[in-house]
Amino acid sequence: MDCNEARPLLDANADHELTPPQSRDVQRHIESCESCRRESEMVRAMKGAVRSANYYRAPDELRARIMAALPSTEPARPERVMRESEAQQEPGARQRKGWRDWLRLPELPKLPKGGGFGPLAGEGAGGSMSGTAGGRWQQSTAWRGGLALAFCALVAAGVAVTLHRTGEPLPLVDELVASHVRAQLSGHDIDVVSSDQHTVKPWFNGKLDYAPPVEDLAASGFPLAGGRLDYVGHRRVAVLTYRHAKHVIDVYVFPEDDRSAGKPGPALVRDGYAVARWRDDGMMWWAVTDAAPESLTALQTALTARLHGGEPGAPYSGS
């Protein structure tokens, strides 16, 4: 194990989250590498400082206010019989408890005397069904059940539409954005610093189980700055770092047949960061930046041209 393999695992090693074989390999490398040993000590010192920080207990008044603001956890209790006095009250006068209040269901309309709804409730041409409490209870239960089912269907449809629009489970998008931000904050966003694609591409040999394509797009306004290894989607991935004006663009390259690679789809904006994703040349590409989303469109166009033997277009001047 070398530095590039060990450093992404130092955090997990300090938290005892690695498997025994991984932990053993990382520890052996730390013992033989002065640079990684110092970084490991810094990680452990930071975690120790956080754990030893003073703990301030929230006052009881604050706890009481928070508990009072939480929704009721009282289990749902269907009303067995609507009392005559309740049925005569104006809509909205009664306070509903349990799941009906949580769902904000509208008040049920007043039932006509006799409890029937025409022929469906037993009302014939010459008479009406007896207005028993049992009949009213069945009708109110049907209303509640129908409204609850409709609400659940709307929630499920909303979730399905959201996932369909993004084309990707939210955790992977969030993980990529977090990886990009962490790299910028740590100052360790590049492992191999070079604008030469013939230097960056061989650097990944032996570190990954695939060979990511590497192209310099300086002619289109996106010079290659280098590359690094990262751990995203439960696997090691290649990250190509490009510069554009004063912005950094991280391009994550997955094999397209990997189950962690995700799927292509429209561009996204997450926490102020633009995210683009597309499939090309046997790879799944993800690009993340704090620049304008249009810059990722221009980068994708230039990269596609180079991958297919074409010449990149004119330099992109947007920000």
ZICOR-V119099 format. One record per residue. N is the residue number from 1. RES is the residue in three letters. SS is DSSP state (H for helix, E for strand, L for the rest). PHI is phi in degrees with one decimal (NA if undefined). BURIAL is # if it has 16 or more other C-alpha atoms within 10 Angstrom, else .. Layout:
{{N;RES;SS;PHI;BURIAL} {N;RES;SS;PHI;BURIAL}}
This chain:
{{1;MET;L;NA;.} {2;ASP;L;-106.1;.} {3;CYS;H;-61.7;.} {4;ASN;H;-64.2;.} {5;GLU;H;-84.8;#} {6;ALA;H;-80.8;#} {7;ARG;H;-61.7;#} {8;PRO;H;-63.6;.} {9;LEU;H;-103.2;#} {10;LEU;H;-63.6;#} {11;ASP;H;-60.5;#} {12;ALA;H;-64.7;.} {13;ASN;H;-66.9;#} {14;ALA;H;-66.3;#} {15;ASP;L;-93.0;.} {16;HIS;L;59.0;.} {17;GLU;L;-102.0;.} {18;LEU;L;-85.2;#} {19;THR;L;-71.5;.} {20;PRO;H;-52.7;.} {21;PRO;H;-62.8;.} {22;GLN;H;-62.8;.} {23;SER;H;-60.3;#} {24;ARG;H;-65.3;.} {25;ASP;H;-66.6;.} {26;VAL;H;-64.7;#} {27;GLN;H;-64.5;#} {28;ARG;H;-63.3;.} {29;HIS;H;-67.6;#} {30;ILE;H;-58.3;#} {31;GLU;H;-67.8;.} {32;SER;H;-104.5;.} {33;CYS;L;-126.6;.} {34;GLU;H;-65.3;.} {35;SER;H;-64.0;.} {36;CYS;H;-70.1;#} {37;ARG;H;-64.1;#} {38;ARG;H;-64.4;.} {39;GLU;H;-66.1;.} {40;SER;H;-64.4;#} {41;GLU;H;-64.7;.} {42;MET;H;-64.6;.} {43;VAL;H;-62.2;#} {44;ARG;H;-66.3;#} {45;ALA;H;-65.0;.} {46;MET;H;-63.6;.} {47;LYS;H;-64.7;.} {48;GLY;H;-65.7;.} {49;ALA;H;-65.9;.} {50;VAL;H;-65.3;.} {51;ARG;H;-68.3;.} {52;SER;H;-91.1;.} {53;ALA;L;-64.4;.} {54;ASN;L;-60.6;.} {55;TYR;L;-106.3;.} {56;TYR;L;-110.8;.} {57;ARG;L;-80.2;.} {58;ALA;L;-67.2;.} {59;PRO;L;-65.0;.} {60;ASP;H;-60.8;.} {61;GLU;H;-62.6;.} {62;LEU;H;-65.4;.} {63;ARG;H;-62.2;.} {64;ALA;H;-64.4;.} {65;ARG;H;-66.2;.} {66;ILE;H;-66.0;.} {67;MET;H;-63.0;.} {68;ALA;H;-69.1;.} {69;ALA;H;-83.1;.} {70;LEU;L;-72.6;.} {71;PRO;L;-66.2;.} {72;SER;L;-63.5;.} {73;THR;L;-103.3;.} {74;GLU;L;-62.6;.} {75;PRO;L;-62.5;.} {76;ALA;L;-65.3;.} {77;ARG;L;-129.1;.} {78;PRO;L;-61.2;.} {79;GLU;L;-75.2;.} {80;ARG;L;-73.9;.} {81;VAL;L;-139.0;.} {82;MET;L;-84.7;.} {83;ARG;L;-68.8;.} {84;GLU;H;-59.9;.} {85;SER;H;-68.0;.} {86;GLU;H;-69.3;.} {87;ALA;H;-65.0;.} {88;GLN;L;-87.6;.} {89;GLN;L;-73.1;.} {90;GLU;L;-69.8;.} {91;PRO;L;-57.5;.} {92;GLY;L;90.7;.} {93;ALA;L;-79.8;.} {94;ARG;L;-90.5;.} {95;GLN;L;-94.7;.} {96;ARG;L;-89.0;.} {97;LYS;L;-112.2;.} {98;GLY;L;73.4;.} {99;TRP;H;-69.2;#} {100;ARG;H;-64.6;#} {101;ASP;H;-70.9;.} {102;TRP;H;-65.9;.} {103;LEU;L;-78.7;.} {104;ARG;L;56.3;.} {105;LEU;L;-74.4;.} {106;PRO;L;-69.1;.} {107;GLU;L;-65.3;.} {108;LEU;L;-74.4;.} {109;PRO;L;-67.2;.} {110;LYS;L;-62.9;.} {111;LEU;L;-83.6;.} {112;PRO;L;-68.5;.} {113;LYS;L;-58.5;.} {114;GLY;L;98.4;#} {115;GLY;L;72.4;#} {116;GLY;L;-99.4;#} {117;PHE;L;-121.4;.} {118;GLY;H;76.4;.} {119;PRO;H;-58.9;.} {120;LEU;H;-63.8;.} {121;ALA;H;-101.9;.} {122;GLY;L;100.9;.} {123;GLU;L;-84.0;#} {124;GLY;L;-95.8;.} {125;ALA;L;-69.5;.} {126;GLY;L;-115.8;.} {127;GLY;L;-170.8;.} {128;SER;L;-133.7;#} {129;MET;L;-69.7;#} {130;SER;L;-62.9;.} {131;GLY;L;-82.8;.} {132;THR;L;-77.2;.} {133;ALA;H;-63.7;#} {134;GLY;H;-64.0;.} {135;GLY;H;-64.9;#} {136;ARG;H;-64.4;#} {137;TRP;H;-64.0;#} {138;GLN;H;-63.3;.} {139;GLN;H;-67.5;#} {140;SER;H;-65.4;#} {141;THR;H;-64.1;#} {142;ALA;H;-63.2;.} {143;TRP;H;-60.8;.} {144;ARG;H;-62.4;#} {145;GLY;H;-62.0;.} {146;GLY;H;-64.0;.} {147;LEU;H;-67.1;#} {148;ALA;H;-64.0;#} {149;LEU;H;-63.3;.} {150;ALA;H;-63.3;.} {151;PHE;H;-63.2;.} {152;CYS;H;-62.0;.} {153;ALA;H;-64.3;.} {154;LEU;H;-64.9;.} {155;VAL;H;-62.4;.} {156;ALA;H;-61.7;.} {157;ALA;H;-64.6;.} {158;GLY;H;-64.0;.} {159;VAL;H;-62.4;.} {160;ALA;H;-63.2;.} {161;VAL;H;-64.9;.} {162;THR;H;-61.4;.} {163;LEU;H;-65.4;.} {164;HIS;H;-68.4;.} {165;ARG;H;-68.5;.} {166;THR;H;-73.6;#} {167;GLY;L;71.5;#} {168;GLU;L;-155.1;#} {169;PRO;L;-56.1;.} {170;LEU;H;-58.2;.} {171;PRO;H;-56.4;.} {172;LEU;H;-67.1;.} {173;VAL;H;-60.7;#} {174;ASP;H;-63.7;.} {175;GLU;H;-66.9;.} {176;LEU;H;-66.6;#} {177;VAL;H;-62.6;#} {178;ALA;H;-62.5;.} {179;SER;H;-62.1;#} {180;HIS;H;-61.8;#} {181;VAL;H;-66.4;#} {182;ARG;H;-58.1;.} {183;ALA;H;-62.3;.} {184;GLN;H;-69.3;.} {185;LEU;H;-71.2;.} {186;SER;H;-77.3;.} {187;GLY;L;76.6;.} {188;HIS;L;-115.7;.} {189;ASP;L;-90.7;#} {190;ILE;L;-136.1;#} {191;ASP;L;-91.3;#} {192;VAL;E;-117.6;#} {193;VAL;E;-92.6;.} {194;SER;L;-169.3;.} {195;SER;L;-95.3;#} {196;ASP;L;-93.7;.} {197;GLN;H;-63.2;#} {198;HIS;H;-77.5;.} {199;THR;H;-96.1;.} {200;VAL;H;-71.1;#} {201;LYS;H;-60.3;#} {202;PRO;H;-65.0;.} {203;TRP;H;-62.7;.} {204;PHE;L;-77.7;#} {205;ASN;L;-59.0;.} {206;GLY;L;82.9;.} {207;LYS;L;-97.9;#} {208;LEU;L;-133.3;.} {209;ASP;L;-94.8;.} {210;TYR;L;-152.8;.} {211;ALA;L;-111.5;#} {212;PRO;L;-73.0;#} {213;PRO;L;-66.9;.} {214;VAL;L;-130.2;#} {215;GLU;L;-132.9;#} {216;ASP;L;-92.1;#} {217;LEU;E;-114.0;#} {218;ALA;H;-61.0;#} {219;ALA;H;-65.5;.} {220;SER;H;-100.7;#} {221;GLY;L;92.4;#} {222;PHE;E;-129.4;#} {223;PRO;L;-66.2;#} {224;LEU;E;-74.4;#} {225;ALA;E;-102.0;#} {226;GLY;E;151.1;#} {227;GLY;E;-154.7;#} {228;ARG;E;-153.9;#} {229;LEU;E;-98.2;#} {230;ASP;E;-142.9;#} {231;TYR;E;-119.5;#} {232;VAL;E;-136.6;#} {233;GLY;L;64.5;#} {234;HIS;L;66.2;.} {235;ARG;E;-158.9;.} {236;ARG;E;-75.6;#} {237;VAL;E;-135.3;#} {238;ALA;E;-86.0;#} {239;VAL;E;-122.9;#} {240;LEU;E;-99.3;#} {241;THR;E;-106.8;#} {242;TYR;E;-116.1;#} {243;ARG;E;-109.0;#} {244;HIS;E;-145.3;#} {245;ALA;L;55.6;.} {246;LYS;L;-102.6;.} {247;HIS;E;-106.6;.} {248;VAL;E;-109.8;#} {249;ILE;E;-119.6;#} {250;ASP;E;-95.7;#} {251;VAL;E;-113.4;#} {252;TYR;E;-92.6;#} {253;VAL;E;-116.8;#} {254;PHE;E;-113.3;#} {255;PRO;E;-64.7;#} {256;GLU;L;-65.4;#} {257;ASP;L;-90.4;.} {258;ASP;L;-79.4;.} {259;ARG;L;-68.1;.} {260;SER;L;-88.4;.} {261;ALA;L;-74.1;#} {262;GLY;L;81.2;#} {263;LYS;L;-131.7;#} {264;PRO;L;-67.7;#} {265;GLY;E;-179.8;.} {266;PRO;E;-67.7;.} {267;ALA;E;-64.6;#} {268;LEU;E;-127.1;#} {269;VAL;E;-128.8;#} {270;ARG;E;-127.6;.} {271;ASP;L;55.1;.} {272;GLY;L;87.5;.} {273;TYR;E;-107.1;#} {274;ALA;E;-82.6;#} {275;VAL;E;-130.7;#} {276;ALA;E;-121.1;#} {277;ARG;E;-145.8;#} {278;TRP;E;-154.4;#} {279;ARG;E;-117.5;#} {280;ASP;E;-165.0;.} {281;ASP;L;54.5;.} {282;GLY;L;76.8;.} {283;MET;E;-125.4;#} {284;MET;E;-105.8;#} {285;TRP;E;-108.2;#} {286;TRP;E;-125.9;#} {287;ALA;E;-121.3;#} {288;VAL;E;-131.6;#} {289;THR;E;-158.3;#} {290;ASP;L;-96.9;#} {291;ALA;L;-80.6;#} {292;ALA;L;-65.8;#} {293;PRO;H;-56.1;#} {294;GLU;H;-61.8;.} {295;SER;H;-65.8;#} {296;LEU;H;-71.2;#} {297;THR;H;-62.8;.} {298;ALA;H;-66.4;#} {299;LEU;H;-63.6;#} {300;GLN;H;-61.2;#} {301;THR;H;-62.4;.} {302;ALA;H;-65.6;#} {303;LEU;H;-66.8;#} {304;THR;H;-61.1;#} {305;ALA;H;-62.2;.} {306;ARG;H;-69.0;#} {307;LEU;H;-64.6;.} {308;HIS;L;-103.5;.} {309;GLY;L;83.0;.} {310;GLY;L;-91.1;.} {311;GLU;L;-95.2;.} {312;PRO;L;-63.0;#} {313;GLY;L;-77.7;#} {314;ALA;L;-65.7;.} {315;PRO;L;-56.6;.} {316;TYR;L;-86.3;#} {317;SER;L;-105.4;.} {318;GLY;L;-73.5;.} {319;SER;L;-121.3;.}}
